[in-house]
Amino acid sequence: MPRFRLGLVPVLIGSLVLGSCSLSGRSGATIARKGQCPTAAIPVVVSVDQWGDIVDQLTGDCGDVTTIFRSSSADPHDYEPTAADNAKFTSAKLVVVNGLGYDSWADKVVATLDTKPAVVNGGSVVGLHDGDNPHIWYGPEFVYKIADAVTAELEQLQPQDATYFAQRHEAWRTSMRAYDAEIAKVTAVATGKTYGATEGIFDDMAAHLGLRNETPPGYQRATANESDPAPGDVNRFEQALASNEITVLIYNTQTEGAIPDEIRAQAKAARVAVVNITESVPAQFGTFEAWQVSQLTNLATALGA
């Protein structure tokens, strides 16, 4: 992520704790029985909010999910957990991290714990390595693999609730049908279409849809390495827009600065459709699926669906 990017937009994910029966949890924590959970809620910590809603839906009443990073004023790469954050990790039985260097601060906290929780590392689950694109929530196949891994870990941690977790997974999968349908709709019109991007966070989704990336390679490398692109790369980007080599511009609204704004202005001047996307879940969307469907619908419209 380049230096001109903003921090992340927060999303609040809450859960209502019901019932009075409780069991003793990790590090002396008391875990209350919740709603439909047959036994007791597992304390779960999620590092960043892109995965918080998914994990919350997968755990249902058998999970007490806390998402750590939900700030609009900081970069998750540089985030320093507070003492209160560290305490939440201490009581967790399961920690879900994005991995790939995106939230390495969470790995460091887990490494310091005397009693280690189970960890689902998204990057490891999907077989990627440090240096690969860390924005894996934009890869549909990655999303489903990581959700499968979370459910498998929950079933292992609390086997007496395996049936409940399987039901939660099925219900979540059903809730994602609109997401699958929108992906299919965009894929149907993406053949032969191209895109440029002010930042590479959407690249996995674009590749899945069949869009061809026409962002200048030098520009891509610079933004991936958190540096400003060279003037020549910016100029090549603007020329590609002006000559209509690019069908749509994918614009991350959580960036700021002269360079992305200049590129967006050039796209508008060339009558190239601009599709806004965000790195994290905006507050107006209650679920991961609603957020993604909204963006995909805008992309479908830009491509003429």
C-alpha positions in Angstrom: 0.0 0.0 0.0 1.4 3.3 -1.0 2.3 6.2 1.2 -0.6 8.3 0.0 -3.3 5.9 1.4 -5.6 6.6 4.2 -6.3 4.4 7.1 -9.2 2.0 7.2 -12.9 2.6 7.6 -14.2 1.0 10.8 -16.9 -1.5 11.0 -18.6 -2.5 14.2 -19.5 -6.2 14.7 -21.4 -6.9 17.9 -23.2 -9.8 19.4 -25.8 -10.1 22.1 -24.9 -12.4 25.0 -27.9 -14.3 26.3 -28.4 -16.8 29.1 -26.7 -17.1 32.5 -25.0 -20.5 32.4 -21.2 -20.1 32.2 -18.0 -22.2 32.0 -14.4 -21.3 32.9 -12.4 -20.4 29.8 -8.7 -19.8 28.9 -6.7 -17.8 31.4 -9.6 -17.8 34.0 -12.0 -16.1 31.7 -15.7 -16.8 32.1 -17.5 -17.6 28.9 -21.3 -17.2 28.9 -23.7 -19.5 27.1 -25.3 -17.6 24.3 -28.7 -18.0 22.6 -28.7 -21.2 20.5 -25.2 -22.5 21.4 -25.5 -26.0 22.9 -22.6 -25.4 25.3 -20.5 -22.2 25.6 -19.2 -19.4 23.4 -15.6 -19.7 22.3 -13.6 -16.5 22.7 -12.3 -15.5 19.3 -10.1 -12.6 18.3 -9.9 -11.4 14.6 -7.1 -9.1 13.7 -8.7 -7.0 11.0 -12.3 -6.1 10.2 -12.4 -7.6 6.7 -12.7 -11.0 8.3 -14.7 -10.0 11.4 -18.2 -10.3 10.0 -17.4 -13.7 8.3 -16.0 -15.2 11.5 -18.9 -13.7 13.5 -21.4 -15.5 11.2 -19.5 -18.7 11.3 -19.3 -18.9 15.1 -22.9 -17.7 15.7 -24.0 -18.0 19.3 -21.1 -20.3 20.0 -18.5 -17.5 19.5 -17.6 -14.3 21.3 -15.9 -12.5 18.5 -13.6 -9.4 19.0 -12.2 -7.6 16.0 -9.0 -5.7 17.0 -8.2 -3.3 14.2 -11.2 -1.1 13.1 -9.6 2.3 13.0 -10.0 4.9 10.2 -6.8 6.7 11.3 -4.1 4.1 11.1 -2.5 1.6 8.8 -2.8 -2.1 9.9 0.9 -2.6 8.9 2.0 -0.2 11.5 -0.6 -0.8 14.1 0.6 -1.1 17.7 -1.8 -3.1 19.9 -2.8 -1.5 23.2 -2.6 -3.2 26.5 -6.3 -3.8 26.3 -5.8 -5.4 22.8 -3.2 -7.7 24.3 -5.6 -8.7 27.1 -8.1 -9.8 24.4 -5.6 -12.0 22.7 -4.7 -13.6 26.1 -8.3 -14.8 26.6 -8.8 -16.1 23.0 -9.1 -19.7 22.2 -9.0 -19.0 18.5 -7.2 -16.1 16.6 -7.9 -15.4 13.0 -5.3 -13.3 11.1 -5.1 -12.2 7.5 -1.3 -13.0 7.3 1.1 -12.1 4.4 2.5 -9.3 6.5 -0.8 -7.4 6.5 -1.2 -7.7 10.2 2.1 -9.0 11.5 1.5 -7.2 14.8 -1.1 -9.8 15.6 1.4 -12.6 15.0 3.8 -10.9 17.4 1.2 -10.7 20.1 0.3 -14.4 19.8 4.0 -15.3 19.9 4.3 -13.7 23.4 1.4 -15.6 24.9 2.2 -18.2 27.5 -0.8 -20.3 26.4 -1.1 -20.3 22.7 -4.5 -20.1 21.0 -5.3 -21.9 17.8 -4.6 -19.7 14.9 -6.1 -19.6 11.4 -3.7 -17.6 9.2 -5.5 -16.7 5.9 -2.3 -16.4 3.8 -1.1 -19.8 4.9 -4.5 -21.4 4.4 -4.6 -20.3 0.7 -0.9 -21.2 0.1 0.5 -17.7 -0.4 3.7 -16.3 1.0 5.1 -12.9 2.3 5.4 -10.7 -0.7 2.2 -11.9 -2.4 -0.8 -9.6 -2.6 -2.1 -9.6 1.0 -5.6 -8.4 0.1 -6.9 -11.9 0.0 -10.5 -11.1 0.9 -10.8 -10.0 -2.7 -10.2 -13.5 -3.9 -13.5 -15.4 -3.9 -11.8 -18.8 -3.7 -9.7 -17.5 -0.9 -12.7 -16.3 1.1 -14.3 -19.8 0.9 -11.1 -21.6 1.8 -10.5 -19.4 4.8 -14.1 -19.8 6.0 -13.7 -23.6 5.7 -10.6 -23.5 7.8 -12.2 -21.4 10.5 -15.1 -23.8 10.8 -12.8 -26.8 10.9 -10.8 -25.2 13.7 -14.0 -24.4 15.6 -15.2 -28.0 15.3 -11.8 -29.2 16.6 -11.8 -26.8 19.5 -15.4 -27.6 20.5 -16.3 -31.0 19.0 -19.5 -31.2 21.0 -20.8 -28.3 19.0 -19.6 -29.6 15.6 -23.2 -29.9 14.3 -24.0 -26.4 15.2 -20.8 -25.0 13.5 -21.6 -27.0 10.4 -25.1 -25.5 10.4 -23.6 -22.0 10.8 -21.3 -22.6 7.9 -24.1 -23.7 5.7 -26.2 -20.7 6.6 -23.3 -18.4 5.9 -22.7 -20.1 2.5 -26.4 -19.6 1.7 -26.1 -15.9 2.6 -23.3 -15.6 0.0 -25.5 -16.6 -2.9 -26.0 -13.0 -4.0 -22.2 -12.5 -4.0 -21.8 -15.6 -6.2 -24.5 -14.4 -8.5 -23.0 -11.0 -8.9 -19.6 -12.5 -9.7 -21.2 -14.6 -12.4 -22.9 -11.6 -13.8 -19.7 -9.6 -14.1 -17.7 -12.5 -15.4 -20.3 -12.8 -18.3 -19.5 -9.3 -19.5 -15.8 -9.1 -18.6 -14.4 -10.9 -21.7 -12.1 -8.6 -23.6 -12.4 -5.9 -21.0 -9.5 -4.2 -19.3 -8.9 -2.3 -16.1 -6.4 0.0 -14.5 -6.1 0.5 -10.7 -4.8 3.2 -8.4 -3.9 0.5 -6.0 -3.7 -3.3 -6.4 -6.1 -4.4 -3.7 -8.8 -5.5 -6.2 -6.4 -7.5 -8.4 -7.4 -11.0 -7.2 -11.1 -10.3 -7.8 -10.4 -8.7 -11.2 -8.4 -11.8 -12.3 -11.2 -14.1 -11.1 -13.7 -12.1 -13.2 -11.5 -12.3 -16.3 -10.5 -8.6 -16.6 -7.1 -7.9 -18.0 -4.8 -5.6 -16.0 -3.5 -2.7 -18.0 -2.0 -0.7 -15.1 1.6 0.1 -16.0 3.9 -2.5 -14.4 6.2 0.2 -12.9 3.1 1.9 -11.3 2.0 -1.5 -9.9 5.4 -2.2 -8.4 5.7 1.2 -6.8 2.3 1.1 -5.1 2.9 -2.5 -3.9 6.1 -1.4 -2.3 4.5 1.6 -0.6 6.3 4.1 -2.7 5.2 6.8 -5.1 5.2 5.8 -8.8 7.8 7.5 -11.1 6.4 10.4 -13.3 7.0 8.2 -16.4 4.7 5.5 -15.0 2.0 8.0 -14.1 2.3 9.4 -17.6 1.9 6.0 -19.2 -1.1 5.3 -17.0 -2.7 8.6 -18.1 -1.9 7.8 -21.8 -3.6 4.4 -21.5 -6.7 6.1 -20.1 -6.7 8.8 -22.8 -6.4 6.3 -25.6 -9.1 4.1 -24.2 -6.8 1.1 -23.6 -8.5 0.8 -20.2 -12.2 0.0 -19.9 -12.6 0.9 -16.3 -10.6 2.5 -13.6 -10.7 0.8 -10.2 -10.3 3.6 -7.6 -9.6 2.9 -4.0 -11.5 5.7 -2.1 -9.3 5.1 0.9 -6.3 6.7 -0.8 -5.4 10.3 -0.9 -2.9 12.5 -2.7 -2.2 14.1 -6.0 -1.3 11.0 -7.9 -4.5 8.9 -7.5 -6.6 12.0 -7.8 -4.8 13.0 -11.0 -5.4 9.6 -12.5 -9.1 9.6 -11.6 -9.4 13.1 -13.2 -7.8 11.8 -16.4 -10.2 8.8 -16.5 -13.2 11.1 -16.2 -11.8 13.4 -18.9 -11.4 10.3 -21.2 -14.9 9.1 -20.3 -13.5 6.0 -18.7 -15.9 4.6 -16.1 -14.5 4.9 -12.5 -15.5 2.1 -10.1 -15.0 3.0 -6.4 -13.8 0.3 -4.1 -12.6 0.3 -0.5 -10.1 -1.8 1.4 -12.2 -2.4 4.5 -16.0 -2.7 5.2 -17.6 0.8 5.2 -19.9 1.5 8.2 -23.1 1.5 6.1 -22.7 -2.2 5.2 -23.6 -4.7 7.9 -22.0 -7.7 6.2 -19.1 -8.7 4.1 -21.5 -10.0 1.4 -23.5 -6.7 1.2 -20.2 -4.7 0.9 -18.9 -6.9 -1.9 -22.2 -7.1 -3.8 -22.5 -3.4 -3.8 -19.1 -2.9 -5.4 -19.6 -5.8 -7.9 -22.9 -4.3 -9.0 -21.2 -1.0 -9.7 -18.5 -2.8 -11.7 -21.2 -4.7 -13.7 -22.9 -1.4 -14.6 -19.6 0.1 -15.7 -18.9 -2.9 -17.9 -22.3 -2.7 -19.5 -24.1 -5.6 -17.8 
